[in-house]
Amino acid sequence: MLYKTKGTCSVGIVVELEPDHTIRNVEFIGGCSGNTQGVASLVKGMKAEDAISRLKGIRCGSKPTSCPDQLSKALEQAMKETA
C-alpha cells in the first residue's frame, strides 16, 4: 500500500502488513535517508498497533507532523485496508 505523506520531506511511504497486522516492510520515498531507513528498520516485525502508539504525534521541529507521525497514519490506513 502506498501512503502519500503530508507536511514532510518524504513524499510517500510504502507499507506491507501481514494479515495479523505485523509490519512486514516499510519504505519511505524521499526524506532524510538515514533517519527514514532507521525508523523503517526499527518497526519491521512489530505489531502495527504498537508502532502507531509509539510514533503518533511526533513532530519535526516546528512542523505539526514528522516522518514517524506520517508512518503512524500510513499504518492506520493499511490496517483499515486489510480488515
N, C-alpha and C positions, 0 to 999 in steps of 0.2 A: 504494500500500500504506500502511495506517495502522499505525504502531507506537505502542503505549501505553507511555509512559515510566514509570520508577520512580525515586523519590528526587529529583525535580527540580521546579522551579516549573512547567515546561511539563508538559502532560498527555498530549501526543501529538506525533508527527512524521509528516507525510505525505511519502513518498519516491517519486520516479519515476525509474527507471533505463532507459537504452537497453539493447537486447539485449547489447551488448558491455560492460555494467556502467559506462558513462559516466553520471554523475549529470545527469539532465535537469532535475529540480526538487526542492527541499526546502522544506517549510513547517512551521514549529513552531506548535503550538497552545498558547497561553499562554507563560509565561516572560517574561524581560526582552526586550521588543520589539526594541530596538536591537541587543542582542547576538545574539539568535537570527536576526534579519534579516541581520546581518553574516556570521555563520557560514554561513547558507544561501547567501548570495551568493558567498562565497569558494569553496565546494565545487562550485558549479554548473559543469559542464563537466569536472570531474576524474574520473578513474577511481575507482570506489568503493574499490578496494583501497588506493589512495594516501591517500584521505581517512581510511579506517579506521586506517591506520598512524600518521597524524598526530594523530588525535583520541582514540584509545582510551587510557583510563587517566587522562584529565584530570579533576581534582577541582575542586569548587566549595567553597572554604573548607574546613571540616572534614567536609563530606559526602563519602561514598566515591565519588560519581559527579558528573556535570555534564551540562548540555545537549549539549556537544560529545561527551562519552563516550556518552551515550544515542543520539546520532546515529550513532556508530560501530556500535552494536548494531542500530539500525534498518537501516543499510546491509548489515550481515551477513545479517540476516533477508531483506531484499529480494533479495540475491544468491542466497540459497538458493531463494527462490520463483521466480526467473527461470531457474534452472538446468534 
